[in-house]
């Protein structure tokens, strides 16, 4: 629960509650979470409000006017310019005001609340063959309210226009408290003194508006007052779009929809350089492309370095590329149009891409650009600040050349890309914000860049708004008459300057409240244990947690496409349970902003408590934020030389207890009786810190290692030796998986060995932050495996989480020669599918006609990738439905007291519905012991490891399809 506020905040909170605002939060946790958006800036609010009805927004404004407290509206918090942070009350509309209120397919309109995510609107109108045109790269988490605030555009603005071009009406509250229903919204306002004053002000400055505003489509800096011209019909709703919450608070909006064309085609054009690609843009625009995006070799290399060369599809020759999308009703006509476009492109090389998968891979590079560009090639953090300047397209090539020269002059590096068809360029730049004089370097460059874009007749912002990053620069592109007009309009709508102050009018300095500038790098003496986060970022945890730039992909549901991040957020929809939210709190801890007890603060505990340590963020987050590693470090720091929670001793050291129990068969039998006892099991659960509703698995009567020692010698090998990494779960709980793997490997022509002594990857120690114990176990395991590796053997892992430790975490956890040995073992470690795919002459069994639902383990997805498994099954002829997301058990997480409900909610997101919808004869594949246990507990559905499936090959030992395994399954769903 939030801590009780005191002082002025207590009075404000009490007043909000009396006014009918039900959900407020003034806790240190909330203030930390909402102090930042996706920009450079950090400004803690006084309180955060989560309105359930638009009347509550009116109540918030009324109370804040009475107390003289600023109000800042916030959607997904993906603002790159600092538009969504403020000192007073932050109003988060994304939690409750997220409905599509009405869809009129005939009129092609929709009425929406401000917190609805753009992708959710697309889903609602897609059955009618319609779409909302603007589609920013953050479309799967950006809210319509945020898009209205910044006049968002996206890649397809060439075809569908900006947000302002698609708004038909707004229901807003002016800063005066007056409610204005403008345009096509219910209860339209017909007379208003405020609107009369606005009309008079516009008539007095028509010349300024006609000559300085609306000169080209991507001019969104300042206020878009050109919509108020008499010849444009005094269109107030469109004029308010892009005002960044400084003129009114949006309660609802009527937006126009467009017919979604049935056919799309992508043309990739290659040029020697990015600037030469930009030079070609004007010749392409007459071909009416829907999108025309620019990237160059630097960002492509970044993708290849961080995600592997397989993530980069084939591109035309060159070092700069244009991705041009055509859309229409007929594929043949599009193909012909593409041919004409290529002729006029003057490209070095070209590809006409009709394969949707190939096109999607290219768009993915472009959409993740903001995150991918958040680190320069040498690992230096790169920041927003000069993020989305735009110039008329005919000036783009010239502007890019000057801009690159400007970067070099200031000794800065950036990776430009963007909406070249609109003349809009995105870039993240390695401003030295963590060094003395860093903010001065930021300020100097921003003013120089502003002067450059103004010389080219451009706009400081092309779609993200000015915010705190560029508001102070507006006089570089506008006359004093224009900026004075902006101030007069602000005065009409918000005379007390309470709506998002410090933005556009009377802006804050561009270098004020910069978040990274306040970071306090942690010294090695402060972190005596080598932790997983260190090697990622030069041994500095403060640098590691600042990987998160706030783009908010962790708030998006990417599980339909096989993603994992972020399972707890998808279950709770609370910012504290997103990867970004946790990173923000950790940033405050390492910078000292949560005080000397930051590691032991309630705020950090609440932020990390529901992290499943699934590692999904390490692969799915564009910036490579690895919250599982940071959580391990945080737990290590919190409990150093202190008493730990009971689950850390029971579940965190499970391999130790398991080895003791399984060493003597009679102890195994006694332990199983206790685990099955209705009288004793609750007592055991309570003493171990386990949720009483969570069944506990039984130990196998014969461990895998004991079975392996007794088995007869296998066939003579054809392909050499493998050492089977015998993890605790396979050995003690699922020996049948290891037995199946031995059968498959020997059938494939390998001689199978195990280590002379039991080994452990240390994962349970890692996930509970017992990093000293983890390092000890990992070191012993690496040394045991290294003997086999240096003798020429490959290591085969069966439990994905343990295999993941060998492939990545072991080398991060160790140091010196041990780290080198761990890297050597990592290079030799394979999953079963990876090994078989590279085995000469091996063919998978014939699975034609068989269907499977597959749940890739989170660590498998994040560390090794599941492509080899899918390719093997596809090659075998099986029909496979891959389930995205996490199973929800995630090792010790779903077993610990207090996590059961979230664990079940995570499973209910994708896994359990997929299993329920599967036909009875559909096989369920789950390599992870946790995943199989969760299925047994919650679905009472048997599942099998890939090794077990393959062991039913006619040329291997005949093993039956598994019956329901004793993973302590529930007799009844809870």
N, C-alpha and C positions, 0 to 999 in steps of 0.2 A: 504494500500500500504506500502511496506517496506520503512523505513526511509532512507534518503540519506546518503551514507557512507562518511567518511572523512578520511584524512590522507592516509597512505599506502594502506588501503583497497580500497579507492576511485580510486587510480591509477591502482590497480589490476583489479577492476571491469571494469573500462574504457577499459583496454587492452583486457579483455575477450570479451566485446561487440564489439570492433573493429575487433577481430578475428572471429566474427560470432557466438559467444555463446549468444543465445537469452534470456535464462531464468536463471537469477542469483538472489540470495537473500542474502543480508548482514545485514539484520535487526536484532535487539536484539532477536526478536521472533525466527527467523531461527537459530541463533547461539545457542539459548537455546534448541531448539528442537533437533538439530543435535549434541549437545555436548556429548550425551550419546548414547550407544546402549543397549544391554541387559546385559552388564557387570557391574563391580563395578566402572568403570572409567568415568570421566567427563573431556573432553577437548574441549572447544569451538572452532569451526573452524573460519577462517577469512571470508569465504563465502561458500555458498552452490550453486551448479550448477545442473540443470535438463536438461541434453542433450536430444535433439530430434533426433539426428542422430549420428552415430559413428564418423563422421567427426568433430563433436563438441567436442568429447572426445579428439581427436587429437589436436584440437585447444586449449583446456584447458591445455593439457600437454605442448604444445609449449609455451604458455604464462607463465606457472608456471616454466618452465625451465629458461626462460628469467629473471623472477623475483626471482628465487631461493625459490619458495614457494612449500611446500609439497602437494601431491595429495593423497587422500584416497578415494577408491571406496566403495560404499555402496549400498546394495540392500534393504532388509526389515529392516535392523538394528537389527537383532536378534542375533548378535554375542555375545557370553557369555564370550569371552576372551578379549574383547576390541580391536577387529580387525578392527572395522568400525568407529573409531573416530580419529581425527587428527587436528593439529593446522592450517593447510593451507586451501586448497579447498577440500570440500567433494563433491563427484560426486554421486548424487542419480540417479541410472538408473531405479528405479522401476516405476517412473511416466510415462515415454514415451517409453523407450527401453524395451518393454514388449511383444514382438511378437514371436510367433512360425513361423519362416520364411519358413520352408519347412518340410514336412514329407514324407519320402520314405518308404512306408509300406513294399515293397518287400525287400529292403536292411535292413529294421528295423533300420532306423536312423532318426534323426530330427536335423534341424539347428535352433538354438534359439539365441535370443538376451539376454544379461546378466540380464535384469530386469524382465524376465518372471518368474512368480511364478510356483513352481514345480507342484502344483495341476492344474494349467492352462495347462501345458504341458500334464499332465495325461488326461485331458479332450479332448485335441486335438488328442491324439493317441488312446484313448479307442475305438472309432468306428472301428479301424483296429485290435482290439484284442491285443493291445500292451500296454506296460507301461514302464516308466523309473524306473529302479530298485531301486536306493536309495530313501528312504522315511523317512527323519527325522521327529520328532514329530511336527515340525513347517512347515510341508509340505504345509499347506494351506496359508502360507504367505512367506515362505523362497523363495528367488530367486535363479535361476540357477547360477548367478554370485557369490552369496554368498556361494553356495554349492561347486562351483569350488574353491573359495578362501580357504575354510576350509577343503576340502576333506570330505564333509559330508557323513554320512553313514546311520543312522537310524536303525529301528528295524529289517528290513529284509535284512541287509547286508550279513547275512549267506547265503541267497539264491541268492542275486543279486550283491553282492560286494559293494565296496565304489564308490564314484563319480569318482575317478581316474580310476577305472576298467571299467567305462562306457563312457569314453571320447575318441573320435576318431580324433578330430581335434580342434584347437584353432586359432582364429584370435585375436592377441594381439599387444599392443604397448609396446615395451620395454621402460625403463626409458631413454634410449638414443634418443627416438623419432622414432626409427626404427619400422616399421610395419612388423610383422612376421605372415605369414599365414602357420600354422604348421599342418601337417597331412591332414585329409580329410575335407578341407574347400576350397571354391572357390579361385582361384588365388594362389595356393600353392607356398610358398617361396622355391626356389631350391638352391640358394647360398646366404650365409650371413657370413660376417667376424665375427659377434657376435657368430653365431653357431659354427664357426670354433674354436674360442677361447674357447668356452664351451667344445667342444670335446677334445681339448688339455688338459684342466684342469681336466677333468674326467679321461683321460688316465693316468695322473700323480698320481691319488689317487685311483686306482681301489681297492687296498687292504682295505682301509678305508671304501669304499662304500660297499664292499662285506661282511665285518665283522660286521659293525655297523648299517647299514641301511636295512630296509625291512626284519627284523627278524621274524615278525608276522604281520597279516593283519592290526591290529589296531595301528600300530606304525606310527603315522602321525606327531609327533613332528619334528621340523626342516624342512629341504627340503627333498623331496622323490627322491633323486638322484639315487636310485637303478634302476629307469626306464631308466637311461642313460647308463647302462652297455652295453657293446657290445653284450652280449648274450641276452639282452632284446631289441635289435634293436635301441638303442639311441632314445628312445621315448620321445621327448621333451614335447609334449602336456601333457602327463601323469605326467611328472616330475614337470611341472608348477602347476598342481593341488595341492592345499594345501599350496601354497607359500604365501597366505594371502595378495595378492595385493602388495607384496614387490618387485616382479620381473617384472611384466607386468600388463597392464590394459586390461581386456577382452572386446573385441568388439563383438564377436560371438563365438559360440561353436557348434561343431557337436557331438552329443551324440548317443550312441547305445541304442536300445530299446530291450525289451525282451517280449516274448509271455506271456500274463497274463493267468495263469492257471485257468481253469473254476471252480475248486473245492478247498476249503480250510477247514481246520479242526483245532480246537484249543484243545490242551491237557493242562489241569491245573494240576500241580503236587505239593503236599504239603509236607513240610519238617519241622522238629522241629525248625530250625533256618535258617536265610538267608545264613550263611556260609555253612551249610550242604547242602542247595540247590545248592550252587556254587560247592561244592565237586562233585555233581552228573553230572555236565555239560559234562565232557569228555566222559562219557558213552553214552550220547545222540547224540553227533555230528556224529557218523557213520550212524545214521538214516536220515541224510540229512535234518534237519529241515530248513525251510525258516527263522524262527525267534526263538529265545530262550531268553526270557526276565525274569528278576528277580525283585521281589518286596517282601516286608515283612509286618508284621502286623502294623508297625508304620505308613506307608503311607496309608494303608487300613483304619486304625482308623482315620487318618486325613480326608480322604474322607467322612467317615461316620459322623464325627463331623461337617464338614462344608457343606455337601450337603444332609445329612440325610441318614439313613440306607438303604433306597430304592435305593440309588446310588451305593451300593455295592452288586453285584450279588453273588450267592452262590459260595463258594470256597471250595476246599478240606480241610480236617483237617490239622492243622499246623500253624506255625508262619512265615514261609518263603515259597515262591511259585515261581515256574518256569512256565511261559506261553510259550508253545512250539507250533508253527504253522507249519503244514504240508500242502503242496500244490501239486496238480497234476491233471491229466485229469479225474480221476475216483474216486467218493466218496467211493465206496466199497473198493477199493484198499487202500485209505487213512485210512479208519476205521481199516482195517487189520494192516496197518503200525503203527497206533496209539497203537494197542494192543501190538505189539512187542516192541515199545518204552517204554510203561508203565512197561513191564517186566524187562527192563534193567535200569529203572530209580531209583530203590531202594527207592521209595517214601513212605512216611507215608500214603498217601491217594492220590487219583487221580480222575479227571473228564475228560471225553472226551466230548467236547462241540461242538454240531452240530448246535445249534440255533444261527443264526447270531446276533440277538439282545443281547443275553447273552455274546457272544464273543466281540461284539462292546463295551459293558459296561466295560468289563475288559480292553480292549485296551484303552478306554477313561481314565481310572485311570492311566495307564502307560503314555499316551501321555501328560496328564496335570501334570505330575510329577514335572516338573521344577517350575510350578506356585504353585502347592499344597504344595511343600516342602519349599516355600519361607517364611513360618512362622513355628516355632517349635510348639509343642503342647501347650505350655504356652503363645503363641502369640509373642514371640521374633522374630525379623526379622532374616531370614537366607539368606546367600549371596552366589553368585557364587564366584569363585576364584580357588577352587580345584574341578573342575566341572566334568571332563570326563577322568580321568586317566584310562589306560588299562594295563593289564598284560596278558601273554599267558593264555588261559583258564585253563590249568592244574595247574596253580599257583593261581587261583582266590580265592579259599576257604581260603588258607593260607594268602593271601594278605588281604582279608576282616577282618580276625581276628586281624591281626596286625594293620590295619587301625582303627578298632573300639577301640583298646587299645590306639592308638595314640590320638584319639579324647578325650578319657577319661583323658589321661595324660595332655592334654592342656585345660581340663575343657570346652570342646566344645560339641555341639550336632549337629547331622545331620541325614538325612533320606536317606540312600543309596538305590539305585535301578539302573537298567540299562540293557545293552545288554550283559547278562551273557554268551551267546554263543560265543561272541567275546572277553570276558574278560574285557569289558568296564563298568565302574561304574560311575554313576552320583550321585552327592550329593550337597545339599546346607547346609551351616554351619553357625551357629550363631556367627560369628566373632563380637567382641564387638566394632564395628567401631565408634559408637557414643560416646564412652567413652575415657578418656585420656589413651594413650598407646594402643588404639585399632588397629592402623595400624601396630605397632610393633608386636602385637599378631598375626595378619594376616601374617606378614612376617615370623615370627618364625615357624608358623605352616606349611606354604607352603614349606619352605626349608626342614623341617622334613619329610613332606609327599613326597617331591621329592626324598629324600634319600631312603625312604621306597619303593617306586615304582621302583626305579633303582635297589635295591637289588633283586627284584623279576623279573628282566629282562624286565620291562615294559616301557611304554611310558607316559610322562607327559600329553599328550593329545591323546585321542582316536578317536576324530572326530570334535572337535571344533577349532582346531588350538591352537597355543601357545599364540599369541597376546601379550598383555601387562601383562596378568596374569601369564604367565609361561615362557616367553622368557628368563628372567634372570636365570631361573633354568636349562636351557639346559646343562650347563657343568656338572650337576649332572648325566646325563645319556649318555653324549657324551664325547669323548676324545677331547683334544685341537686340534688334527689333524682334527677331524670331524667338529668342530665349525669353525676352520680356513677355511676349504673347503666351508662351507656355506658362509662365508664372501667373499671369492674369487668369488663364483658364483653370489652373490649379486653385486659385483663390475663390473662384466661383463654386467649384465642386467641394472644396475642402478648405474652408477659410481658416480653420484652426490647425492645419498641417498635421493631422493625426493619422492619415492613411499612408502607410509606408513612407514615412519621412526620410529625407536623405537621398531620395532617388528621383532623377530627372530634374526636378526643381529644387534649388538650394541643396545640391548634392553634397554628400560626404566626400572628402578627398579619396582618390583612388587607392591610396596606400594606407588608409585607416582601417583598423580592425582586421588586418590580414592574418588568417589563421596560422599558416605555417611559420610566419615570422615569430610567433610566440612559442614554437616548439623548443623543448629543452632536451637536446640529445643526451641519451643515457650513456654514462661511462661504463666501461667493462667492469669496474669495481662495484657498480650498482647491480650488475647482473652476473654474478660469479659463475653460474652454471651455463654452459653452452646450450642454447635452446634452438628449437626448430626454426624460429623466425630469423635468426641472425644471419646466416649465410645468404639469404635472399637479398639482404640490403646492407651489405658491408658491415655486418656485425652490430647494427644499430636498430634496436626494436622500435625506437621512435620513428625512424625512417620507414620501417616495415609497415607500421599501422597507418602511416600517412600515404601508403599506396592507395587507399580508398579515396577517390576523388569525388564520391557522392553521386555518380551517374545513376545509381539506383537500380541497376539491373536485377539486384537481389529482391526487389519488390515486385518483379514481373513473374508471371507464371510461364516458365519455359519448359515445364515438364511434358507438355504435349509433344514437344519436339525432342524429347529424350534428356532434357536438362535436369539438374538436381537442385541447384540453389534457388531459394533458401527455404528448406522444408518447414522450419518452425514459423517463419513469417507467413507462409501460405496457410498455416494452421491457425495462427492467432490474428494476423493482419495488424500487428502492432509494430511500430517503428523500432522499438527496443529489440525485437526479435529478428530484425533484418541484419544482414552482414554489415551494411552501412551504419546502422544504428550502433552496433557493437563496436565498430571501428571508431566511430565518433567518441564514444565514451573512453575507449582505450587511448585515443589521442589526448583527451583531457587528463588521463592518468599519467601518461609519460611526460606530459608538459607541466605537470604539477598543478593543474587547474582544479583538480578535485582534492587538493590538500595533501598533507604528508601521509595520510592513510588511504591514498587513492587505490592501492592494490587491495586493500581490505574494506573498501567503501561498499555501502549497500548498493549504490548506483551500479558499480561494476558487477557485483554479484547478480543483480537483477538482469543486467544486460546479457551476461554470459550463461545464466542458468539454463535457458532452453536451447542453447547451441548444441546440436547433435554431434558436433565434431565430424560431420559427414565428408568434409573436404570438397564438397561440391563447388564452393566459391573459388577454390584454388584453380579450377579449370573453367568454370562458367563465368566468373567475374572477369571482365575485360582487363582489369588492372592486376589480376593475379593475387588478390587479397586471399590469404590463407588463414581463415579464422580458427580452424582447428589447431594450427600451430600457435597462434597468438593466445588462444584459450589455455593451451597447455602451459605456456609461459606464465600467464596470469595466475593460474592455479598454483603453479610452482612458487611464485612470489607470495601469494596470499598465505600459503600454509607452510612456508619455510620455518622449521623449528617450532611448529605449532601443532596442536591436536587437529586431526583431519576429520571430515565426516566419516561415519561408519562405512559407507559404501566404498570409500577409497581403500579401506583395508580389506573389505570382502571382495568386491568386484574388481577393484584396481589391482589386487594381487591374486586374482583368481587362478592364474597358472600355477602359482606356488601351492595353493590349497589343493588344486586338482592333482598335482603331481604327488602330494602326500597321500591323498585318498586312493588314487589308482595304483599306487605302488604295491599295495597288499590287497588281493581280491576280497578278503573278508571285510576290510574297511569299505570297499566299494559297495558291497551288499548292504552293509549297515547304513551307509550314507544314503543309498537309494530308498531304503525303508523310511528314513527320517524325512526325505524330500517328499515322499508320497503320503506321509502321515497327516491326516486332517487335524490332529491335535498339536503336533510338533512343528509343522511347516509354518504356521503363522508366527510362532515364536522365533523361528529361524529367520524368517523374512524381516521381522521387526528388528532383531539384533543386527542384521546385516545391512540395514538401511534400504531394504527392497520393498517395493509396493506390494501389499498383501494380495492385490488382484492379479499380480503377475505370476503365473505358474513357473516353477523352476525345472530345468531339464534334468533328466536322469543321466548318470554316468553309464557308459557302455560296459557290459560285463567283461569284455576283453578289449584292451586298448589296441590301437592300430600298431604301435611299435611292438607289442607282445605278439600280435598276429604275424607281423612281418618277420620277426625273429624265428618263428616256428615254420614258416612256409618253405616249401621245396625251392630249389634254385630255378630261375626262369630260363627261357630259351637263350641260346647264344646271341649276343647283340649284333645287329647289322650297322647301327649308327652310333655306337659309343655309349657313354655313361651319362646318366642324369642322377642328381641327388634330389630326392623328394623332400621338400621342406615340410616337416611334420609339425604343424602348429598344434597348439593345445586343444583347439576345438575339434579338429580332425582326429587327433589322437584319442581324446577322452570321451567325446560326445558323438562324433560321426565317423567312426572307423570305416564304415561301409563306403564312404567317399574315397578314402585312401586306398582301400582294396580295389575299388573300381578303377582308380587312376593307375595303379600298378598293372592291372590287366590291360588297359589301353596302351600304356607306354611300352610294355613288353611286346604287345601285338604290333606296335609301330616299329619295333626293332631296337629298343633301348634296353640297356641293363640298368636296373633301378637300385639305388642305394639310399640309405638314410644316415644321418650323422651318428657317430658312436654314442653320444650322450644326448639326452633330450635338450632341445633348444627352444627359445622363445623370442619372438620379435619385440617384446616389451610394449606392445600397443596399449594394453590396459593400464600400464604405468604412465604412458604418454598421455592418454586421454584424461587421466585424473591428475595430471600435473606433477607426477612423481618422477621428475626428470633425472635425478641422480640414479634411482633404481632402474629407470628405463635405459640409461646409458650403459649401466653395468651389464644388463641382459643383452642388449644389442651388441655390445663389444664381444661378449662370449659367443654369440650366435655367428657373427661375422667371421670370427677366427675359426669356428668349427666348419663353416661352409667354405672358407677360403682354401682349406686343404684340398677339398674336392675340385673347386674351380681351377686351382693351379695345376691339378692333374688332368685338366681338360674336360671336366664335367660341366653341364649346364644345371642350374637350379630351377626346379619346377615348383611353383607355389600353387596351392589349392584354395586356401582361404584368402579372398581378395584383400581384406584389410591387412593381413600379415604380409602378403606379397607386396602390397603398396609400401609398407615400411621398408622392406628390403630394397625396393626400387627407388625410394626417395628419402624417407625420413631418416634412415640409418646414417647416411652420409651427412645429413644436416645436424644430427644429434652428436656425432663424434667429432674428434679433432685430430690433427696431426696424421701419423701413420695409420691410425685406426680409421680415419675418414677416407684415406686413400684406399684402404682395404675394403671399406664399405662400398666405395664407388666401383671397385673391381667386381665385387659380388653383385652389385646392382646391374652392371653390364651383362652379367651371365644369367640373370634371373628372368624367367619366362612364365607367362601363364600357360595353362595347358593348351589353349587354342593357338597361342603364338608359336609354341614349339611344334605342334602338329602341322601348322600351316607351312613351316619351313622344313618339314621332314620329307626327303625325297621318296617318291613312290607311295606315300601314304594317301589314302582316300577315305573320306568320311563314309559312314554307313548310308544306305539308301533310306532317306526319311520322306520320300515323296508321299504325299497324302496325309502326313502327320502335321498337326498344328500344335503350337506351343505359345504360351504366354511367358515371356522372359522378364525377370526383374534383375537387371544388372546391379550389383552391389555399388554403393556410392563411391567407395575408394577405387573400385575397378574402373568406373566411369572417369573419375577425376585423375587418377595416376597413370593407369595403363591404357585406358580407353577400351571400349567394348567392340570395336570394329572387327577385330580378328575373330571373335566369337560369332558375330553376326555373319561374317563372310563364310565361316565354316558351316554354319547351319543352312545358309542359303545354298551353298555348294552341294549340301546333302539333299536339297530339295524340300526342306521343311518350310512350312508357312509360320513365320514368327511375328508375334506382336510384342514389340519392345515397350516396356512400361517405363515411363520417366518418373523422376522423383525418388524419394527415399521410402524405405519400408517403415520407418518410424521407430524401430527398435534400436538400431545404431549402437551395437555393443552394449555398454552399461547404461546408456541414456534411458531407454524405455523401461529398464528394470528398476531404476532408482525411484525411491519414494518422491512423489510430487510431479513425476513426469508421465504417468500412465495416460492421462487424458490427452495430452499433446501427442504422445506416441501413437495413440489410436487415431487421432485426428489426421496425423500425417499419413498413416496407412490408408485412411479413408479417402485421401485426395486422389490417388491414382491406383495404387496396388489392389486394394480390396474390391473396388468396382470392376477392375479389369478381370479379376479372378471370378467374381460372381457372374459376370457376363459371358465367361468362357463356357463352351460346351463341356459336358461331363467327361468326354474322352480327350479333351485338350490337356496336354502335358504342361506342367508348371516348372519352369527352370529358375533356379535361384542358387547361385554358387556360394553366397554368403550364409554362414551359419545363423546370423541374426535374421536374415530375410526368411530363411526356412522356418526358424522358430516363430517369427511373427505370423507367418502364414498358418502354422499349426495352431498357434494360440487363438488367432482371431477369425480365421476362415475355416479351420478344421479341414484343410485341403492339403494332401500330400504334394511335396515338391521334390525336385532332384537337382543334383549338381550335374554340370556338363559331363563330368567323368562318368557318372552313373548312366547317363543317356548313351554315351559312346560305348560303354561296356556291353551294351546289348547288341553290338555289331555281330553278325554271324561268325566272324573269324576270331572272336574273343570269347572269354568265359561268358556263358549265358547267365545274366543277372536279371531278375524280374524287375518290372517297374515298381518303384517303392510304394509300400503301403504307408498309411499315416504314421509318421515317426513320433516317438515319445519325446516331444520337446516341451512336455508339460502343458499340453493344449487344454484350452478351456472347454468344459462341457457346455458352457453357455456363454454367448457374447455378453460382455459387460459394457 
